[in-house]
Amino acid sequence: MQDDGLVLSKLGVELPVLAAPMAGGPTTPAMVIAAARAGSLGFLAAGYKSADALAEQIATVRAATSTFGVNLFAPNPVSIDGDAFSRYAEAVAGEGQEYGLDLSAAPLVEDDDDWLAKVELLTSDPVPVVTFTFGLPDTDAIRRLRRAGSVLIQTVTSPEEAALAAAAGLDALAVQSPDAGGHSGTFTPERPVRERTLPDLVRDVRRAVDLPVFAAGGIADAGDVTAALHAGALATLVGTLLLRSDESGLSTTHQAALVDKQDVATTLTRAFTGRPARAIRNAFVDCYSDIAPLGYPALHHLTSALRKAAAAAGDQERVHLWAGTGHGAVRAASTEEILTDLAARA
């Protein structure tokens, strides 16, 4: 086995608890800076923003610290045919009426989240770490980003995906269990996500490949951190536990739901985006999970306006309440306090 500790040492990281990237608003430059201040590592979430917007956030963080990373959505679209899209748009159309939205008329939009422009940005203005989720980046992107000097980390959800990442030349793995909040990083969203505890998944991946492992998914307390580390993880990644942190950019509606629905179960659903994601159950999830087709990012774009309108109105039943299975432990505190407390108790 290689000396995994060199990865953290190279990045200047002291804590075995890192701040996971959360796209769509929760992760802010302030959160990433706070993580670095704690001796940890945070990642700007590049998903759902333009390359120009990402460049602005990188500049903000870089002015305060050199210890940070950027997470990219690697292109791995799940295409949807027009008829299936139209049927689902018609099925959810009534949800937008009170907000003046006609979802049945929404166009079918498929894109690659500005992938090429973001790769170009990160090769011309390199950052210490680049992580990928949803799938493997192409060979040219790996080559260019490595030449730029970035450490490259791949999100995987199985030993099989880990083997593919190792063969592609990635430097380390973010091993994500099905208990993680938000989107699963699975390479194959059309297949059911296999139920497996985080420590078991870490052990399975460590047996399959010789790469450093960062563990993520369902971490609620220091015991979960310790279990992941004992299983062979170099460090853990927490996201859900930071959703109500002082630096979180999560909507007030979503933050309130974390309190109001503290005892409500989470479930994997593709109702909001057409790709498996773990959310706290609400009316939209219960009504549409069984009929939602695969189709990412088409369904994401379809429901985007509804989710924004619902969040602005304080409507917890039509919002994607992304959260991991440990969401009952979420508390209001600074990012530094949450990360250092977990590390100290682990």
Backbone torsions as a table, in degrees:
resi	resn	phi	psi	omega
1	MET	NA	142.1	176.3
2	GLN	-74.1	166.1	178.6
3	ASP	-78.8	92.8	-176.8
4	ASP	-58.4	-32.8	-176.3
5	GLY	-60.0	-22.9	178.8
6	LEU	-62.0	-27.8	-179.6
7	VAL	-64.1	-50.8	179.3
8	LEU	-66.6	-39.4	-180.0
9	SER	-61.3	-42.1	-180.0
10	LYS	-63.0	-32.7	-178.2
11	LEU	-87.7	-6.7	-179.3
12	GLY	73.9	32.0	-176.3
13	VAL	-102.4	134.6	-178.7
14	GLU	-107.3	-35.0	-176.2
15	LEU	-87.3	146.4	175.2
16	PRO	-88.3	17.4	178.7
17	VAL	-127.2	114.3	-176.6
18	LEU	-109.2	161.7	179.6
19	ALA	-94.1	112.8	-178.4
20	ALA	-69.2	149.5	175.9
21	PRO	-74.6	137.9	179.0
22	MET	-131.9	106.5	-176.1
23	ALA	-74.7	159.9	175.5
24	GLY	92.1	4.7	176.0
25	GLY	133.9	-39.2	-175.1
26	PRO	-58.0	-45.7	179.3
27	THR	-79.9	124.9	179.6
28	THR	-120.6	161.5	173.0
29	PRO	-55.2	-36.5	179.8
30	ALA	-62.6	-37.6	178.0
31	MET	-66.1	-42.6	-179.5
32	VAL	-64.6	-42.0	178.6
33	ILE	-65.5	-41.1	179.0
34	ALA	-63.7	-38.4	178.2
35	ALA	-61.8	-43.7	178.7
36	ALA	-63.7	-38.1	179.7
37	ARG	-62.6	-30.0	-179.7
38	ALA	-82.2	-3.6	-174.9
39	GLY	87.0	15.7	-179.4
40	SER	-107.9	-163.0	-179.2
41	LEU	-140.1	130.3	175.8
42	GLY	-118.6	162.0	-175.7
43	PHE	-128.6	124.3	170.9
44	LEU	-65.4	136.8	-179.8
45	ALA	-94.5	108.3	-175.7
46	ALA	-79.7	-15.1	-177.4
47	GLY	-60.5	141.4	175.4
48	TYR	68.3	17.6	173.7
49	LYS	-133.4	157.6	-179.2
50	SER	-74.1	164.3	176.2
51	ALA	-62.0	-36.0	179.2
52	ASP	-65.5	-41.7	178.6
53	ALA	-65.5	-38.6	177.3
54	LEU	-63.6	-42.0	179.6
55	ALA	-59.6	-39.4	178.9
56	GLU	-64.3	-41.5	179.9
57	GLN	-68.5	-38.7	177.1
58	ILE	-60.3	-43.8	179.9
59	ALA	-61.7	-40.1	179.3
60	THR	-63.0	-46.2	-178.9
61	VAL	-68.3	-44.0	-176.8
62	ARG	-62.2	-27.6	178.2
63	ALA	-67.9	-19.0	-177.2
64	ALA	-109.7	-28.9	-175.8
65	THR	-157.8	156.0	173.6
66	SER	-104.3	3.1	-178.2
67	THR	-103.9	94.7	180.0
68	PHE	-167.3	169.7	176.2
69	GLY	-139.3	177.7	177.7
70	VAL	-132.5	135.3	177.9
71	ASN	-106.3	130.9	179.6
72	LEU	-114.6	146.0	168.5
73	PHE	-84.4	108.7	176.1
74	ALA	-72.1	138.2	-178.3
75	PRO	-58.5	119.7	175.1
76	ASN	-154.1	60.9	-174.4
77	PRO	-66.4	148.6	173.2
78	VAL	-109.9	99.5	-175.5
79	SER	-66.8	153.0	179.6
80	ILE	-135.7	138.9	179.0
81	ASP	-78.5	157.6	-174.3
82	GLY	-59.0	-37.1	-178.4
83	ASP	-67.5	-44.2	179.2
84	ALA	-63.8	-40.4	178.0
85	PHE	-63.0	-45.7	-178.2
86	SER	-63.8	-39.9	179.1
87	ARG	-63.0	-41.6	-179.4
88	TYR	-71.6	-38.7	177.7
89	ALA	-60.6	-38.9	178.1
90	GLU	-68.9	-38.6	-178.3
91	ALA	-64.4	-37.0	-177.4
92	VAL	-95.9	1.6	-173.8
93	ALA	-56.0	-39.2	-177.1
94	GLY	-63.8	-22.8	-178.2
95	GLU	-67.2	-23.5	-176.7
96	GLY	-97.5	-3.8	-172.4
97	GLN	-61.2	-42.1	-177.2
98	GLU	-69.8	-12.8	176.5
99	TYR	-104.7	10.8	178.1
100	GLY	71.5	26.5	-178.1
101	LEU	-107.4	133.6	175.9
102	ASP	-106.4	85.5	-176.6
103	LEU	-66.3	-24.2	-179.5
104	SER	-66.7	-19.4	-179.6
105	ALA	-99.1	4.9	-177.0
106	ALA	-65.9	137.5	178.6
107	PRO	-74.8	155.2	175.9
108	LEU	-82.3	113.6	-176.6
109	VAL	-116.8	126.4	174.2
110	GLU	-129.5	130.3	-179.2
111	ASP	-145.5	179.3	-178.2
112	ASP	-114.8	23.5	176.4
113	ASP	57.4	37.4	176.1
114	ASP	59.3	37.4	-172.9
115	TRP	-56.2	-54.1	-174.8
116	LEU	-61.8	-40.2	179.8
117	ALA	-66.2	-35.4	179.5
118	LYS	-72.2	-39.3	175.5
119	VAL	-62.8	-42.2	178.0
120	GLU	-60.7	-42.7	178.3
121	LEU	-60.0	-46.4	-174.0
122	LEU	-78.2	-13.2	172.6
123	THR	-90.3	-30.0	178.6
124	SER	-85.7	-25.4	179.4
125	ASP	-134.2	74.4	-169.2
126	PRO	-62.7	149.9	175.2
127	VAL	-119.0	161.3	-175.5
128	PRO	-60.8	-38.9	-175.6
129	VAL	-136.0	138.6	171.8
130	VAL	-125.5	128.2	177.0
131	THR	-115.7	154.5	-178.0
132	PHE	-127.2	145.5	173.8
133	THR	-138.5	163.3	-178.7
134	PHE	83.4	-22.6	-179.7
135	GLY	171.3	173.0	178.7
136	LEU	-75.5	138.7	172.5
137	PRO	-70.3	161.8	179.6
138	ASP	-72.2	160.9	-175.5
139	THR	-58.7	-39.4	-178.8
140	ASP	-65.0	-41.2	179.3
141	ALA	-64.2	-42.8	178.4
142	ILE	-59.8	-47.7	-178.8
143	ARG	-60.2	-45.9	-177.1
144	ARG	-68.3	-41.3	-178.3
145	LEU	-71.4	-34.9	175.6
146	ARG	-66.6	-42.3	178.8
147	ARG	-61.6	-30.7	178.4
148	ALA	-73.6	-12.6	175.3
149	GLY	100.9	6.0	-178.9
150	SER	-81.4	143.4	167.6
151	VAL	-76.0	132.8	-173.6
152	LEU	-111.7	123.1	-176.9
153	ILE	-122.1	131.0	-178.2
154	GLN	-108.0	130.7	172.3
155	THR	-76.9	128.8	178.5
156	VAL	-134.5	155.8	-179.0
157	THR	-123.7	7.7	-178.6
158	SER	-161.0	160.4	174.3
159	PRO	-60.3	-33.4	179.5
160	GLU	-64.2	-43.7	177.1
161	GLU	-66.3	-36.7	177.7
162	ALA	-60.0	-41.4	179.4
163	ALA	-64.1	-39.2	177.3
164	LEU	-64.5	-40.4	179.2
165	ALA	-65.8	-40.4	178.4
166	ALA	-63.9	-42.4	-179.8
167	ALA	-65.3	-29.3	-179.6
168	ALA	-80.0	-10.3	175.7
169	GLY	94.4	21.1	177.1
170	LEU	-71.6	155.2	-175.1
171	ASP	-85.9	-30.9	-176.3
172	ALA	-158.1	171.6	-176.2
173	LEU	-126.0	140.0	166.5
174	ALA	-101.7	103.2	-175.8
175	VAL	-87.0	116.0	-172.7
176	GLN	-111.1	121.5	177.7
177	SER	-83.5	164.5	179.4
178	PRO	-66.8	-9.6	179.2
179	ASP	-80.5	-5.5	-178.6
180	ALA	-67.3	145.1	176.4
181	GLY	-78.1	157.1	-179.5
182	GLY	74.3	-160.1	-173.7
183	HIS	-66.7	139.1	168.8
184	SER	-72.8	140.4	178.2
185	GLY	-84.5	11.7	-177.2
186	THR	-51.2	141.3	175.6
187	PHE	-74.8	-20.3	-173.0
188	THR	-125.9	73.9	-176.5
189	PRO	-63.8	-14.5	178.8
190	GLU	-76.8	-12.9	179.4
191	ARG	-101.7	147.8	176.8
192	PRO	-59.6	138.5	177.2
193	VAL	-73.9	123.3	-176.1
194	ARG	-70.3	131.3	176.9
195	GLU	-72.3	126.7	-179.7
196	ARG	-162.9	137.4	179.2
197	THR	-69.5	156.9	-179.5
198	LEU	-61.4	-47.9	178.6
199	PRO	-59.1	-40.3	178.7
200	ASP	-64.1	-41.3	179.7
201	LEU	-65.4	-41.6	178.1
202	VAL	-60.4	-46.2	180.0
203	ARG	-61.5	-42.6	-179.6
204	ASP	-63.1	-41.9	-179.9
205	VAL	-68.3	-41.3	-179.5
206	ARG	-63.5	-32.3	176.3
207	ARG	-72.1	-27.6	-174.2
208	ALA	-85.2	-34.3	-174.2
209	VAL	-138.8	156.7	178.1
210	ASP	-104.4	70.0	176.9
211	LEU	-135.6	148.7	174.9
212	PRO	-60.9	144.7	-175.6
213	VAL	-122.5	131.4	169.6
214	PHE	-108.5	132.6	-171.8
215	ALA	-107.0	135.0	-178.0
216	ALA	-141.5	146.7	172.6
217	GLY	125.3	107.8	172.9
218	GLY	79.1	11.7	-178.6
219	ILE	-71.7	120.4	-177.4
220	ALA	-114.5	-22.6	-176.8
221	ASP	-156.8	-178.7	-176.8
222	ALA	-64.2	-30.0	177.3
223	GLY	-61.5	-38.1	177.6
224	ASP	-67.2	-37.7	176.8
225	VAL	-62.2	-49.2	-179.3
226	THR	-58.9	-42.8	-179.1
227	ALA	-62.7	-40.7	179.4
228	ALA	-67.3	-40.5	179.2
229	LEU	-66.4	-41.7	178.7
230	HIS	-65.1	-28.0	178.7
231	ALA	-75.7	-11.6	177.3
232	GLY	122.2	3.7	178.5
233	ALA	-74.5	143.0	175.4
234	LEU	-74.6	-35.0	179.2
235	ALA	-162.9	169.7	178.2
236	THR	-113.8	160.2	176.5
237	LEU	-120.9	127.8	177.2
238	VAL	-118.8	137.4	178.2
239	GLY	-123.6	-59.0	-177.0
240	THR	-54.1	-40.2	-177.7
241	LEU	-65.3	-14.0	179.7
242	LEU	-100.2	1.8	-174.0
243	LEU	-64.2	-28.1	178.3
244	ARG	-109.6	19.4	177.8
245	SER	-67.8	162.3	-179.3
246	ASP	-59.6	-28.9	-175.2
247	GLU	-95.7	0.3	-177.5
248	SER	-68.5	141.2	175.3
249	GLY	-100.2	14.1	179.9
250	LEU	-62.2	145.1	179.9
251	SER	-61.2	151.4	179.0
252	THR	-63.1	-31.3	178.2
253	THR	-64.8	-45.5	179.5
254	HIS	-66.8	-41.8	178.8
255	GLN	-62.7	-40.6	178.4
256	ALA	-64.2	-37.5	-179.8
257	ALA	-65.0	-31.7	178.0
258	LEU	-63.1	-26.8	175.9
259	VAL	-87.9	-49.6	-176.2
260	ASP	-65.2	-33.6	-176.9
261	LYS	-111.0	33.1	-176.7
262	GLN	-57.8	-32.5	-177.8
263	ASP	-101.4	6.9	179.6
264	VAL	-86.0	137.7	-177.3
265	ALA	-70.1	154.4	171.6
266	THR	-97.1	162.8	178.1
267	THR	-152.8	154.6	172.7
268	LEU	-80.8	130.5	-178.3
269	THR	-144.2	150.1	170.8
270	ARG	-114.3	15.2	-175.0
271	ALA	-61.9	-34.8	-176.2
272	PHE	-87.9	-33.8	-170.2
273	THR	-129.3	-8.0	-178.1
274	GLY	81.1	9.2	178.9
275	ARG	-137.2	142.4	-176.7
276	PRO	-59.1	130.4	178.4
277	ALA	-148.5	143.9	-179.4
278	ARG	-92.1	128.3	-178.0
279	ALA	-140.0	157.2	170.3
280	ILE	-68.8	135.0	-178.6
281	ARG	-63.4	135.3	171.9
282	ASN	-144.4	-173.4	-173.8
283	ALA	-61.3	-40.8	-178.3
284	PHE	-65.5	-44.9	179.1
285	VAL	-60.0	-47.3	-177.2
286	ASP	-65.6	-33.4	-175.3
287	CYS	-80.9	-35.4	-168.1
288	TYR	-116.9	-6.9	-177.8
289	SER	-58.5	-38.9	-175.1
290	ASP	-74.5	-19.4	-177.1
291	ILE	-110.8	-7.9	-177.6
292	ALA	-67.6	128.4	178.2
293	PRO	-82.0	164.8	167.8
294	LEU	-69.5	140.7	179.1
295	GLY	167.6	79.2	179.8
296	TYR	-115.1	132.2	10.0
297	PRO	-94.9	13.8	-175.6
298	ALA	-57.2	-46.3	-179.3
299	LEU	-71.8	-31.5	173.8
300	HIS	-57.7	-47.8	180.0
301	HIS	-67.9	-35.8	179.7
302	LEU	-59.2	-46.2	-173.6
303	THR	-94.7	-1.6	-174.4
304	SER	-58.5	-49.0	-178.2
305	ALA	-64.1	-38.5	177.7
306	LEU	-61.9	-46.6	-177.6
307	ARG	-64.5	-38.4	178.1
308	LYS	-66.7	-42.4	179.7
309	ALA	-65.1	-42.2	179.6
310	ALA	-64.5	-41.7	178.6
311	ALA	-62.0	-41.7	179.7
312	ALA	-66.4	-28.3	-177.9
313	ALA	-92.0	-1.5	-178.3
314	GLY	76.7	19.5	-177.1
315	ASP	-88.2	102.4	-176.9
316	GLN	-77.3	-10.8	-174.1
317	GLU	-90.9	-8.6	179.6
318	ARG	-123.7	20.0	-179.8
319	VAL	-111.3	146.7	176.4
320	HIS	-77.4	97.6	-176.3
321	LEU	-86.5	66.1	-179.2
322	TRP	-57.1	132.1	177.8
323	ALA	-169.4	147.0	176.5
324	GLY	-84.1	175.8	-177.4
325	THR	-65.5	-17.4	178.6
326	GLY	-92.0	20.5	-172.4
327	HIS	-65.4	-19.0	178.5
328	GLY	-66.3	-15.6	-179.1
329	ALA	-95.1	2.3	-178.2
330	VAL	-65.4	137.2	178.9
331	ARG	-142.0	161.7	177.4
332	ALA	-86.8	120.6	178.5
333	ALA	-169.7	173.7	177.3
334	SER	-74.8	154.8	175.8
335	THR	-56.9	-42.8	179.5
336	GLU	-59.2	-45.6	-177.9
337	GLU	-63.9	-44.1	-178.1
338	ILE	-62.2	-46.6	-177.2
339	LEU	-69.2	-46.5	-177.9
340	THR	-68.6	-35.0	178.4
341	ASP	-64.7	-44.6	177.9
342	LEU	-60.5	-44.8	-177.6
343	ALA	-66.3	-39.3	-177.2
344	ALA	-68.1	-34.4	-176.9
345	ARG	-85.6	-20.0	-176.3
346	ALA	-69.5	NA	NA
